[in-house]
Amino acid sequence: MSSRRGRITDEEINELISKLQALLPESSRRRTASRSSASKLLKETCGYIKSLHQEVDDLSDRLSELMSTLDDASPQAEIIRSLLR
């Protein structure tokens, strides 16, 4: 980052935008690939992060439901617990 405290250069911003864009899934990269603004990219990224949070919540709920149907001593429950370690 810039040697001046709290200041960032345009070059550094462009580099960070490129790195951020590379983290988005392919479909989002196609939408934002045409030299879009940093603002649009940040909005896309926030939306993607929100969708990831929702997906994690949904998977957690499904796992909780699954675990509640299994006997704690069952081999299936032990496999699931070992995967979560």
PDB file with one MODEL, atoms N, CA, C and O in Angstrom:
MODEL        1
ATOM      1  N   MET A   1       0.825  -1.180   0.000  1.00  0.00           N
ATOM      2  CA  MET A   1       0.000   0.000   0.000  1.00  0.00           C
ATOM      3  C   MET A   1       0.872   1.247   0.000  1.00  0.00           C
ATOM      4  O   MET A   1       2.093   1.170   0.135  1.00  0.00           O
ATOM      5  N   SER A   2       0.249   2.352  -0.148  1.00  0.00           N
ATOM      6  CA  SER A   2       0.958   3.611  -0.255  1.00  0.00           C
ATOM      7  C   SER A   2       1.743   3.900   1.017  1.00  0.00           C
ATOM      8  O   SER A   2       1.324   3.555   2.121  1.00  0.00           O
ATOM      9  N   SER A   3       2.884   4.538   0.835  1.00  0.00           N
ATOM     10  CA  SER A   3       3.699   4.862   1.995  1.00  0.00           C
ATOM     11  C   SER A   3       3.081   6.003   2.800  1.00  0.00           C
ATOM     12  O   SER A   3       3.362   6.148   3.990  1.00  0.00           O
ATOM     13  N   ARG A   4       2.245   6.808   2.157  1.00  0.00           N
ATOM     14  CA  ARG A   4       1.565   7.872   2.895  1.00  0.00           C
ATOM     15  C   ARG A   4       0.426   7.263   3.692  1.00  0.00           C
ATOM     16  O   ARG A   4      -0.386   6.504   3.163  1.00  0.00           O
ATOM     17  N   ARG A   5       0.380   7.595   4.934  1.00  0.00           N
ATOM     18  CA  ARG A   5      -0.592   6.997   5.849  1.00  0.00           C
ATOM     19  C   ARG A   5      -2.031   7.326   5.405  1.00  0.00           C
ATOM     20  O   ARG A   5      -2.392   8.492   5.247  1.00  0.00           O
ATOM     21  N   GLY A   6      -2.838   6.276   5.210  1.00  0.00           N
ATOM     22  CA  GLY A   6      -4.237   6.460   4.886  1.00  0.00           C
ATOM     23  C   GLY A   6      -4.521   6.802   3.435  1.00  0.00           C
ATOM     24  O   GLY A   6      -5.686   6.944   3.063  1.00  0.00           O
ATOM     25  N   ARG A   7      -3.522   6.936   2.622  1.00  0.00           N
ATOM     26  CA  ARG A   7      -3.715   7.280   1.210  1.00  0.00           C
ATOM     27  C   ARG A   7      -3.425   6.066   0.361  1.00  0.00           C
ATOM     28  O   ARG A   7      -2.522   5.285   0.659  1.00  0.00           O
ATOM     29  N   ILE A   8      -4.192   5.913  -0.694  1.00  0.00           N
ATOM     30  CA  ILE A   8      -3.988   4.794  -1.605  1.00  0.00           C
ATOM     31  C   ILE A   8      -3.989   5.353  -3.020  1.00  0.00           C
ATOM     32  O   ILE A   8      -4.784   6.235  -3.345  1.00  0.00           O
ATOM     33  N   THR A   9      -3.117   4.851  -3.843  1.00  0.00           N
ATOM     34  CA  THR A   9      -2.999   5.368  -5.210  1.00  0.00           C
ATOM     35  C   THR A   9      -4.047   4.724  -6.115  1.00  0.00           C
ATOM     36  O   THR A   9      -4.625   3.689  -5.783  1.00  0.00           O
ATOM     37  N   ASP A  10      -4.276   5.354  -7.257  1.00  0.00           N
ATOM     38  CA  ASP A  10      -5.193   4.785  -8.245  1.00  0.00           C
ATOM     39  C   ASP A  10      -4.705   3.416  -8.712  1.00  0.00           C
ATOM     40  O   ASP A  10      -5.503   2.509  -8.949  1.00  0.00           O
ATOM     41  N   GLU A  11      -3.404   3.279  -8.839  1.00  0.00           N
ATOM     42  CA  GLU A  11      -2.838   1.995  -9.255  1.00  0.00           C
ATOM     43  C   GLU A  11      -3.141   0.905  -8.230  1.00  0.00           C
ATOM     44  O   GLU A  11      -3.480  -0.222  -8.592  1.00  0.00           O
ATOM     45  N   GLU A  12      -3.016   1.248  -6.957  1.00  0.00           N
ATOM     46  CA  GLU A  12      -3.319   0.278  -5.904  1.00  0.00           C
ATOM     47  C   GLU A  12      -4.809  -0.081  -5.902  1.00  0.00           C
ATOM     48  O   GLU A  12      -5.173  -1.239  -5.699  1.00  0.00           O
ATOM     49  N   ILE A  13      -5.652   0.902  -6.124  1.00  0.00           N
ATOM     50  CA  ILE A  13      -7.089   0.643  -6.203  1.00  0.00           C
ATOM     51  C   ILE A  13      -7.392  -0.290  -7.364  1.00  0.00           C
ATOM     52  O   ILE A  13      -8.151  -1.246  -7.208  1.00  0.00           O
ATOM     53  N   ASN A  14      -6.815  -0.028  -8.511  1.00  0.00           N
ATOM     54  CA  ASN A  14      -7.038  -0.879  -9.680  1.00  0.00           C
ATOM     55  C   ASN A  14      -6.561  -2.303  -9.427  1.00  0.00           C
ATOM     56  O   ASN A  14      -7.208  -3.260  -9.853  1.00  0.00           O
ATOM     57  N   GLU A  15      -5.437  -2.448  -8.740  1.00  0.00           N
ATOM     58  CA  GLU A  15      -4.914  -3.772  -8.414  1.00  0.00           C
ATOM     59  C   GLU A  15      -5.859  -4.508  -7.462  1.00  0.00           C
ATOM     60  O   GLU A  15      -6.128  -5.696  -7.638  1.00  0.00           O
ATOM     61  N   LEU A  16      -6.357  -3.796  -6.462  1.00  0.00           N
ATOM     62  CA  LEU A  16      -7.296  -4.405  -5.516  1.00  0.00           C
ATOM     63  C   LEU A  16      -8.610  -4.787  -6.196  1.00  0.00           C
ATOM     64  O   LEU A  16      -9.191  -5.826  -5.884  1.00  0.00           O
ATOM     65  N   ILE A  17      -9.072  -3.963  -7.111  1.00  0.00           N
ATOM     66  CA  ILE A  17     -10.301  -4.262  -7.853  1.00  0.00           C
ATOM     67  C   ILE A  17     -10.101  -5.520  -8.688  1.00  0.00           C
ATOM     68  O   ILE A  17     -10.984  -6.376  -8.742  1.00  0.00           O
ATOM     69  N   SER A  18      -8.961  -5.636  -9.331  1.00  0.00           N
ATOM     70  CA  SER A  18      -8.673  -6.832 -10.127  1.00  0.00           C
ATOM     71  C   SER A  18      -8.637  -8.083  -9.263  1.00  0.00           C
ATOM     72  O   SER A  18      -9.162  -9.128  -9.649  1.00  0.00           O
ATOM     73  N   LYS A  19      -8.016  -7.976  -8.095  1.00  0.00           N
ATOM     74  CA  LYS A  19      -7.948  -9.117  -7.184  1.00  0.00           C
ATOM     75  C   LYS A  19      -9.343  -9.494  -6.691  1.00  0.00           C
ATOM     76  O   LYS A  19      -9.681 -10.675  -6.608  1.00  0.00           O
ATOM     77  N   LEU A  20     -10.144  -8.492  -6.367  1.00  0.00           N
ATOM     78  CA  LEU A  20     -11.504  -8.745  -5.901  1.00  0.00           C
ATOM     79  C   LEU A  20     -12.337  -9.390  -6.993  1.00  0.00           C
ATOM     80  O   LEU A  20     -13.084 -10.334  -6.736  1.00  0.00           O
ATOM     81  N   GLN A  21     -12.212  -8.889  -8.199  1.00  0.00           N
ATOM     82  CA  GLN A  21     -12.960  -9.432  -9.326  1.00  0.00           C
ATOM     83  C   GLN A  21     -12.592 -10.897  -9.579  1.00  0.00           C
ATOM     84  O   GLN A  21     -13.448 -11.694  -9.965  1.00  0.00           O
ATOM     85  N   ALA A  22     -11.341 -11.247  -9.367  1.00  0.00           N
ATOM     86  CA  ALA A  22     -10.892 -12.626  -9.575  1.00  0.00           C
ATOM     87  C   ALA A  22     -11.507 -13.581  -8.556  1.00  0.00           C
ATOM     88  O   ALA A  22     -11.574 -14.785  -8.802  1.00  0.00           O
ATOM     89  N   LEU A  23     -11.952 -13.063  -7.422  1.00  0.00           N
ATOM     90  CA  LEU A  23     -12.560 -13.903  -6.391  1.00  0.00           C
ATOM     91  C   LEU A  23     -14.030 -14.205  -6.650  1.00  0.00           C
ATOM     92  O   LEU A  23     -14.595 -15.127  -6.060  1.00  0.00           O
ATOM     93  N   LEU A  24     -14.644 -13.431  -7.529  1.00  0.00           N
ATOM     94  CA  LEU A  24     -16.067 -13.635  -7.827  1.00  0.00           C
ATOM     95  C   LEU A  24     -16.248 -14.848  -8.729  1.00  0.00           C
ATOM     96  O   LEU A  24     -15.346 -15.204  -9.487  1.00  0.00           O
ATOM     97  N   PRO A  25     -17.421 -15.483  -8.646  1.00  0.00           N
ATOM     98  CA  PRO A  25     -17.670 -16.612  -9.549  1.00  0.00           C
ATOM     99  C   PRO A  25     -17.683 -16.153 -10.999  1.00  0.00           C
ATOM    100  O   PRO A  25     -17.845 -14.966 -11.284  1.00  0.00           O
ATOM    101  N   GLU A  26     -17.513 -17.091 -11.898  1.00  0.00           N
ATOM    102  CA  GLU A  26     -17.403 -16.791 -13.331  1.00  0.00           C
ATOM    103  C   GLU A  26     -18.566 -15.938 -13.842  1.00  0.00           C
ATOM    104  O   GLU A  26     -18.342 -15.002 -14.610  1.00  0.00           O
ATOM    105  N   SER A  27     -19.789 -16.237 -13.438  1.00  0.00           N
ATOM    106  CA  SER A  27     -20.947 -15.483 -13.939  1.00  0.00           C
ATOM    107  C   SER A  27     -20.878 -14.014 -13.545  1.00  0.00           C
ATOM    108  O   SER A  27     -21.242 -13.144 -14.336  1.00  0.00           O
ATOM    109  N   SER A  28     -20.415 -13.732 -12.333  1.00  0.00           N
ATOM    110  CA  SER A  28     -20.276 -12.340 -11.906  1.00  0.00           C
ATOM    111  C   SER A  28     -19.134 -11.653 -12.631  1.00  0.00           C
ATOM    112  O   SER A  28     -19.212 -10.465 -12.945  1.00  0.00           O
ATOM    113  N   ARG A  29     -18.069 -12.406 -12.894  1.00  0.00           N
ATOM    114  CA  ARG A  29     -16.934 -11.816 -13.608  1.00  0.00           C
ATOM    115  C   ARG A  29     -17.338 -11.393 -15.008  1.00  0.00           C
ATOM    116  O   ARG A  29     -16.892 -10.355 -15.498  1.00  0.00           O
ATOM    117  N   ARG A  30     -18.180 -12.189 -15.658  1.00  0.00           N
ATOM    118  CA  ARG A  30     -18.623 -11.820 -17.015  1.00  0.00           C
ATOM    119  C   ARG A  30     -19.438 -10.542 -16.984  1.00  0.00           C
ATOM    120  O   ARG A  30     -19.304  -9.691 -17.863  1.00  0.00           O
ATOM    121  N   ARG A  31     -20.294 -10.404 -15.957  1.00  0.00           N
ATOM    122  CA  ARG A  31     -21.137  -9.207 -15.857  1.00  0.00           C
ATOM    123  C   ARG A  31     -20.308  -7.959 -15.583  1.00  0.00           C
ATOM    124  O   ARG A  31     -20.648  -6.872 -16.051  1.00  0.00           O
ATOM    125  N   THR A  32     -19.219  -8.107 -14.825  1.00  0.00           N
ATOM    126  CA  THR A  32     -18.447  -6.933 -14.425  1.00  0.00           C
ATOM    127  C   THR A  32     -17.166  -6.752 -15.235  1.00  0.00           C
ATOM    128  O   THR A  32     -16.388  -5.836 -14.969  1.00  0.00           O
ATOM    129  N   ALA A  33     -16.946  -7.612 -16.212  1.00  0.00           N
ATOM    130  CA  ALA A  33     -15.673  -7.602 -16.944  1.00  0.00           C
ATOM    131  C   ALA A  33     -15.489  -6.374 -17.830  1.00  0.00           C
ATOM    132  O   ALA A  33     -14.355  -5.996 -18.122  1.00  0.00           O
ATOM    133  N   SER A  34     -16.541  -5.766 -18.250  1.00  0.00           N
ATOM    134  CA  SER A  34     -16.424  -4.677 -19.212  1.00  0.00           C
ATOM    135  C   SER A  34     -16.072  -3.350 -18.537  1.00  0.00           C
ATOM    136  O   SER A  34     -16.841  -2.390 -18.584  1.00  0.00           O
ATOM    137  N   ARG A  35     -14.910  -3.319 -17.917  1.00  0.00           N
ATOM    138  CA  ARG A  35     -14.377  -2.090 -17.313  1.00  0.00           C
ATOM    139  C   ARG A  35     -15.418  -1.372 -16.464  1.00  0.00           C
ATOM    140  O   ARG A  35     -15.548  -0.149 -16.530  1.00  0.00           O
ATOM    141  N   SER A  36     -16.148  -2.129 -15.677  1.00  0.00           N
ATOM    142  CA  SER A  36     -17.174  -1.526 -14.847  1.00  0.00           C
ATOM    143  C   SER A  36     -16.540  -0.753 -13.702  1.00  0.00           C
ATOM    144  O   SER A  36     -15.351  -0.886 -13.416  1.00  0.00           O
ATOM    145  N   SER A  37     -17.349   0.040 -13.073  1.00  0.00           N
ATOM    146  CA  SER A  37     -16.851   0.881 -12.000  1.00  0.00           C
ATOM    147  C   SER A  37     -16.567   0.061 -10.744  1.00  0.00           C
ATOM    148  O   SER A  37     -17.084  -1.041 -10.559  1.00  0.00           O
ATOM    149  N   ALA A  38     -15.750   0.622  -9.914  1.00  0.00           N
ATOM    150  CA  ALA A  38     -15.441  -0.023  -8.636  1.00  0.00           C
ATOM    151  C   ALA A  38     -16.708  -0.156  -7.807  1.00  0.00           C
ATOM    152  O   ALA A  38     -16.881  -1.140  -7.088  1.00  0.00           O
ATOM    153  N   SER A  39     -17.585   0.820  -7.903  1.00  0.00           N
ATOM    154  CA  SER A  39     -18.840   0.786  -7.164  1.00  0.00           C
ATOM    155  C   SER A  39     -19.688  -0.411  -7.569  1.00  0.00           C
ATOM    156  O   SER A  39     -20.242  -1.101  -6.713  1.00  0.00           O
ATOM    157  N   LYS A  40     -19.789  -0.659  -8.868  1.00  0.00           N
ATOM    158  CA  LYS A  40     -20.576  -1.796  -9.349  1.00  0.00           C
ATOM    159  C   LYS A  40     -19.953  -3.104  -8.894  1.00  0.00           C
ATOM    160  O   LYS A  40     -20.662  -4.026  -8.491  1.00  0.00           O
ATOM    161  N   LEU A  41     -18.642  -3.188  -8.955  1.00  0.00           N
ATOM    162  CA  LEU A  41     -17.946  -4.398  -8.526  1.00  0.00           C
ATOM    163  C   LEU A  41     -18.167  -4.639  -7.038  1.00  0.00           C
ATOM    164  O   LEU A  41     -18.389  -5.776  -6.624  1.00  0.00           O
ATOM    165  N   LEU A  42     -18.108  -3.588  -6.233  1.00  0.00           N
ATOM    166  CA  LEU A  42     -18.337  -3.739  -4.798  1.00  0.00           C
ATOM    167  C   LEU A  42     -19.769  -4.195  -4.513  1.00  0.00           C
ATOM    168  O   LEU A  42     -19.993  -5.017  -3.625  1.00  0.00           O
ATOM    169  N   LYS A  43     -20.741  -3.661  -5.265  1.00  0.00           N
ATOM    170  CA  LYS A  43     -22.129  -4.093  -5.096  1.00  0.00           C
ATOM    171  C   LYS A  43     -22.278  -5.564  -5.453  1.00  0.00           C
ATOM    172  O   LYS A  43     -22.952  -6.310  -4.743  1.00  0.00           O
ATOM    173  N   GLU A  44     -21.652  -5.988  -6.550  1.00  0.00           N
ATOM    174  CA  GLU A  44     -21.682  -7.399  -6.956  1.00  0.00           C
ATOM    175  C   GLU A  44     -21.058  -8.273  -5.872  1.00  0.00           C
ATOM    176  O   GLU A  44     -21.584  -9.336  -5.542  1.00  0.00           O
ATOM    177  N   THR A  45     -19.940  -7.820  -5.325  1.00  0.00           N
ATOM    178  CA  THR A  45     -19.242  -8.584  -4.305  1.00  0.00           C
ATOM    179  C   THR A  45     -20.085  -8.702  -3.036  1.00  0.00           C
ATOM    180  O   THR A  45     -20.165  -9.774  -2.436  1.00  0.00           O
ATOM    181  N   CYS A  46     -20.704  -7.613  -2.637  1.00  0.00           N
ATOM    182  CA  CYS A  46     -21.572  -7.646  -1.446  1.00  0.00           C
ATOM    183  C   CYS A  46     -22.734  -8.615  -1.660  1.00  0.00           C
ATOM    184  O   CYS A  46     -23.079  -9.380  -0.759  1.00  0.00           O
ATOM    185  N   GLY A  47     -23.333  -8.587  -2.835  1.00  0.00           N
ATOM    186  CA  GLY A  47     -24.415  -9.514  -3.151  1.00  0.00           C
ATOM    187  C   GLY A  47     -23.944 -10.955  -3.102  1.00  0.00           C
ATOM    188  O   GLY A  47     -24.649 -11.830  -2.601  1.00  0.00           O
ATOM    189  N   TYR A  48     -22.758 -11.198  -3.620  1.00  0.00           N
ATOM    190  CA  TYR A  48     -22.190 -12.550  -3.610  1.00  0.00           C
ATOM    191  C   TYR A  48     -21.927 -13.020  -2.180  1.00  0.00           C
ATOM    192  O   TYR A  48     -22.218 -14.166  -1.836  1.00  0.00           O
ATOM    193  N   ILE A  49     -21.382 -12.142  -1.357  1.00  0.00           N
ATOM    194  CA  ILE A  49     -21.111 -12.494   0.042  1.00  0.00           C
ATOM    195  C   ILE A  49     -22.424 -12.789   0.771  1.00  0.00           C
ATOM    196  O   ILE A  49     -22.501 -13.739   1.549  1.00  0.00           O
ATOM    197  N   LYS A  50     -23.453 -11.979   0.522  1.00  0.00           N
ATOM    198  CA  LYS A  50     -24.756 -12.234   1.135  1.00  0.00           C
ATOM    199  C   LYS A  50     -25.303 -13.589   0.710  1.00  0.00           C
ATOM    200  O   LYS A  50     -25.856 -14.320   1.532  1.00  0.00           O
ATOM    201  N   SER A  51     -25.154 -13.929  -0.567  1.00  0.00           N
ATOM    202  CA  SER A  51     -25.653 -15.224  -1.037  1.00  0.00           C
ATOM    203  C   SER A  51     -24.865 -16.373  -0.410  1.00  0.00           C
ATOM    204  O   SER A  51     -25.433 -17.425  -0.117  1.00  0.00           O
ATOM    205  N   LEU A  52     -23.565 -16.179  -0.203  1.00  0.00           N
ATOM    206  CA  LEU A  52     -22.763 -17.205   0.468  1.00  0.00           C
ATOM    207  C   LEU A  52     -23.214 -17.392   1.914  1.00  0.00           C
ATOM    208  O   LEU A  52     -23.307 -18.519   2.400  1.00  0.00           O
ATOM    209  N   HIS A  53     -23.495 -16.281   2.600  1.00  0.00           N
ATOM    210  CA  HIS A  53     -23.991 -16.376   3.978  1.00  0.00           C
ATOM    211  C   HIS A  53     -25.311 -17.144   4.020  1.00  0.00           C
ATOM    212  O   HIS A  53     -25.517 -17.988   4.891  1.00  0.00           O
ATOM    213  N   GLN A  54     -26.196 -16.848   3.081  1.00  0.00           N
ATOM    214  CA  GLN A  54     -27.485 -17.543   3.036  1.00  0.00           C
ATOM    215  C   GLN A  54     -27.296 -19.030   2.764  1.00  0.00           C
ATOM    216  O   GLN A  54     -27.969 -19.870   3.362  1.00  0.00           O
ATOM    217  N   GLU A  55     -26.381 -19.347   1.862  1.00  0.00           N
ATOM    218  CA  GLU A  55     -26.104 -20.743   1.549  1.00  0.00           C
ATOM    219  C   GLU A  55     -25.555 -21.488   2.764  1.00  0.00           C
ATOM    220  O   GLU A  55     -25.942 -22.628   3.020  1.00  0.00           O
ATOM    221  N   VAL A  56     -24.664 -20.856   3.505  1.00  0.00           N
ATOM    222  CA  VAL A  56     -24.123 -21.461   4.723  1.00  0.00           C
ATOM    223  C   VAL A  56     -25.241 -21.682   5.746  1.00  0.00           C
ATOM    224  O   VAL A  56     -25.317 -22.740   6.370  1.00  0.00           O
ATOM    225  N   ASP A  57     -26.103 -20.684   5.912  1.00  0.00           N
ATOM    226  CA  ASP A  57     -27.222 -20.831   6.846  1.00  0.00           C
ATOM    227  C   ASP A  57     -28.137 -21.977   6.439  1.00  0.00           C
ATOM    228  O   ASP A  57     -28.551 -22.777   7.278  1.00  0.00           O
ATOM    229  N   ASP A  58     -28.450 -22.055   5.156  1.00  0.00           N
ATOM    230  CA  ASP A  58     -29.313 -23.129   4.654  1.00  0.00           C
ATOM    231  C   ASP A  58     -28.678 -24.499   4.875  1.00  0.00           C
ATOM    232  O   ASP A  58     -29.348 -25.430   5.322  1.00  0.00           O
ATOM    233  N   LEU A  59     -27.402 -24.622   4.566  1.00  0.00           N
ATOM    234  CA  LEU A  59     -26.708 -25.895   4.759  1.00  0.00           C
ATOM    235  C   LEU A  59     -26.633 -26.271   6.240  1.00  0.00           C
ATOM    236  O   LEU A  59     -26.761 -27.441   6.600  1.00  0.00           O
ATOM    237  N   SER A  60     -26.428 -25.277   7.081  1.00  0.00           N
ATOM    238  CA  SER A  60     -26.389 -25.523   8.516  1.00  0.00           C
ATOM    239  C   SER A  60     -27.742 -26.030   9.008  1.00  0.00           C
ATOM    240  O   SER A  60     -27.805 -26.964   9.807  1.00  0.00           O
ATOM    241  N   ASP A  61     -28.816 -25.416   8.534  1.00  0.00           N
ATOM    242  CA  ASP A  61     -30.164 -25.862   8.903  1.00  0.00           C
ATOM    243  C   ASP A  61     -30.413 -27.287   8.436  1.00  0.00           C
ATOM    244  O   ASP A  61     -30.952 -28.105   9.182  1.00  0.00           O
ATOM    245  N   ARG A  62     -30.022 -27.583   7.203  1.00  0.00           N
ATOM    246  CA  ARG A  62     -30.208 -28.942   6.667  1.00  0.00           C
ATOM    247  C   ARG A  62     -29.412 -29.961   7.464  1.00  0.00           C
ATOM    248  O   ARG A  62     -29.898 -31.058   7.739  1.00  0.00           O
ATOM    249  N   LEU A  63     -28.190 -29.599   7.834  1.00  0.00           N
ATOM    250  CA  LEU A  63     -27.359 -30.503   8.619  1.00  0.00           C
ATOM    251  C   LEU A  63     -27.975 -30.728   9.999  1.00  0.00           C
ATOM    252  O   LEU A  63     -27.983 -31.855  10.493  1.00  0.00           O
ATOM    253  N   SER A  64     -28.479 -29.692  10.611  1.00  0.00           N
ATOM    254  CA  SER A  64     -29.122 -29.830  11.921  1.00  0.00           C
ATOM    255  C   SER A  64     -30.329 -30.750  11.836  1.00  0.00           C
ATOM    256  O   SER A  64     -30.537 -31.591  12.710  1.00  0.00           O
ATOM    257  N   GLU A  65     -31.125 -30.589  10.782  1.00  0.00           N
ATOM    258  CA  GLU A  65     -32.278 -31.460  10.581  1.00  0.00           C
ATOM    259  C   GLU A  65     -31.836 -32.915  10.403  1.00  0.00           C
ATOM    260  O   GLU A  65     -32.425 -33.828  10.982  1.00  0.00           O
ATOM    261  N   LEU A  66     -30.809 -33.114   9.609  1.00  0.00           N
ATOM    262  CA  LEU A  66     -30.301 -34.459   9.378  1.00  0.00           C
ATOM    263  C   LEU A  66     -29.802 -35.083  10.675  1.00  0.00           C
ATOM    264  O   LEU A  66     -30.123 -36.231  10.985  1.00  0.00           O
ATOM    265  N   MET A  67     -29.016 -34.320  11.428  1.00  0.00           N
ATOM    266  CA  MET A  67     -28.465 -34.851  12.675  1.00  0.00           C
ATOM    267  C   MET A  67     -29.564 -35.173  13.678  1.00  0.00           C
ATOM    268  O   MET A  67     -29.418 -36.106  14.467  1.00  0.00           O
ATOM    269  N   SER A  68     -30.651 -34.428  13.666  1.00  0.00           N
ATOM    270  CA  SER A  68     -31.738 -34.696  14.617  1.00  0.00           C
ATOM    271  C   SER A  68     -32.477 -35.991  14.292  1.00  0.00           C
ATOM    272  O   SER A  68     -33.153 -36.552  15.155  1.00  0.00           O
ATOM    273  N   THR A  69     -32.355 -36.467  13.062  1.00  0.00           N
ATOM    274  CA  THR A  69     -33.024 -37.715  12.681  1.00  0.00           C
ATOM    275  C   THR A  69     -32.151 -38.939  12.906  1.00  0.00           C
ATOM    276  O   THR A  69     -32.637 -40.067  12.833  1.00  0.00           O
ATOM    277  N   LEU A  70     -30.874 -38.732  13.178  1.00  0.00           N
ATOM    278  CA  LEU A  70     -29.953 -39.852  13.354  1.00  0.00           C
ATOM    279  C   LEU A  70     -29.773 -40.194  14.827  1.00  0.00           C
ATOM    280  O   LEU A  70     -29.834 -39.324  15.696  1.00  0.00           O
ATOM    281  N   ASP A  71     -29.555 -41.449  15.083  1.00  0.00           N
ATOM    282  CA  ASP A  71     -29.160 -41.896  16.415  1.00  0.00           C
ATOM    283  C   ASP A  71     -27.724 -41.421  16.639  1.00  0.00           C
ATOM    284  O   ASP A  71     -26.864 -41.623  15.782  1.00  0.00           O
ATOM    285  N   ASP A  72     -27.463 -40.796  17.778  1.00  0.00           N
ATOM    286  CA  ASP A  72     -26.124 -40.258  18.055  1.00  0.00           C
ATOM    287  C   ASP A  72     -25.028 -41.312  17.977  1.00  0.00           C
ATOM    288  O   ASP A  72     -23.877 -40.996  17.679  1.00  0.00           O
ATOM    289  N   ALA A  73     -25.381 -42.550  18.241  1.00  0.00           N
ATOM    290  CA  ALA A  73     -24.380 -43.615  18.237  1.00  0.00           C
ATOM    291  C   ALA A  73     -24.266 -44.313  16.884  1.00  0.00           C
ATOM    292  O   ALA A  73     -23.488 -45.255  16.733  1.00  0.00           O
ATOM    293  N   SER A  74     -25.033 -43.858  15.912  1.00  0.00           N
ATOM    294  CA  SER A  74     -25.027 -44.532  14.607  1.00  0.00           C
ATOM    295  C   SER A  74     -23.732 -44.246  13.851  1.00  0.00           C
ATOM    296  O   SER A  74     -23.092 -43.216  14.064  1.00  0.00           O
ATOM    297  N   PRO A  75     -23.358 -45.163  12.971  1.00  0.00           N
ATOM    298  CA  PRO A  75     -22.157 -44.927  12.147  1.00  0.00           C
ATOM    299  C   PRO A  75     -22.290 -43.678  11.272  1.00  0.00           C
ATOM    300  O   PRO A  75     -21.307 -42.972  11.046  1.00  0.00           O
ATOM    301  N   GLN A  76     -23.497 -43.405  10.782  1.00  0.00           N
ATOM    302  CA  GLN A  76     -23.706 -42.217   9.944  1.00  0.00           C
ATOM    303  C   GLN A  76     -23.457 -40.930  10.735  1.00  0.00           C
ATOM    304  O   GLN A  76     -22.841 -39.992  10.229  1.00  0.00           O
ATOM    305  N   ALA A  77     -23.938 -40.896  11.967  1.00  0.00           N
ATOM    306  CA  ALA A  77     -23.719 -39.709  12.806  1.00  0.00           C
ATOM    307  C   ALA A  77     -22.230 -39.527  13.093  1.00  0.00           C
ATOM    308  O   ALA A  77     -21.727 -38.404  13.100  1.00  0.00           O
ATOM    309  N   GLU A  78     -21.539 -40.622  13.327  1.00  0.00           N
ATOM    310  CA  GLU A  78     -20.096 -40.542  13.595  1.00  0.00           C
ATOM    311  C   GLU A  78     -19.346 -40.041  12.359  1.00  0.00           C
ATOM    312  O   GLU A  78     -18.413 -39.247  12.482  1.00  0.00           O
ATOM    313  N   ILE A  79     -19.741 -40.493  11.190  1.00  0.00           N
ATOM    314  CA  ILE A  79     -19.104 -40.016   9.950  1.00  0.00           C
ATOM    315  C   ILE A  79     -19.300 -38.523   9.791  1.00  0.00           C
ATOM    316  O   ILE A  79     -18.360 -37.799   9.465  1.00  0.00           O
ATOM    317  N   ILE A  80     -20.522 -38.060  10.020  1.00  0.00           N
ATOM    318  CA  ILE A  80     -20.804 -36.632   9.892  1.00  0.00           C
ATOM    319  C   ILE A  80     -19.990 -35.841  10.902  1.00  0.00           C
ATOM    320  O   ILE A  80     -19.405 -34.814  10.559  1.00  0.00           O
ATOM    321  N   ARG A  81     -19.948 -36.309  12.145  1.00  0.00           N
ATOM    322  CA  ARG A  81     -19.145 -35.604  13.171  1.00  0.00           C
ATOM    323  C   ARG A  81     -17.667 -35.569  12.783  1.00  0.00           C
ATOM    324  O   ARG A  81     -16.999 -34.555  12.986  1.00  0.00           O
ATOM    325  N   SER A  82     -17.160 -36.652  12.233  1.00  0.00           N
ATOM    326  CA  SER A  82     -15.738 -36.667  11.854  1.00  0.00           C
ATOM    327  C   SER A  82     -15.457 -35.702  10.695  1.00  0.00           C
ATOM    328  O   SER A  82     -14.371 -35.127  10.618  1.00  0.00           O
ATOM    329  N   LEU A  83     -16.415 -35.527   9.811  1.00  0.00           N
ATOM    330  CA  LEU A  83     -16.244 -34.584   8.699  1.00  0.00           C
ATOM    331  C   LEU A  83     -16.260 -33.136   9.179  1.00  0.00           C
ATOM    332  O   LEU A  83     -15.665 -32.262   8.550  1.00  0.00           O
ATOM    333  N   LEU A  84     -16.933 -32.890  10.278  1.00  0.00           N
ATOM    334  CA  LEU A  84     -17.053 -31.528  10.800  1.00  0.00           C
ATOM    335  C   LEU A  84     -15.879 -31.123  11.694  1.00  0.00           C
ATOM    336  O   LEU A  84     -15.768 -29.964  12.095  1.00  0.00           O
ATOM    337  N   ARG A  85     -15.015 -32.074  11.998  1.00  0.00           N
ATOM    338  CA  ARG A  85     -13.859 -31.758  12.861  1.00  0.00           C
ATOM    339  C   ARG A  85     -12.798 -31.060  12.083  1.00  0.00           C
ATOM    340  O   ARG A  85     -11.753 -30.715  12.635  1.00  0.00           O
TER     341      ARG A  85
ENDMDL
END
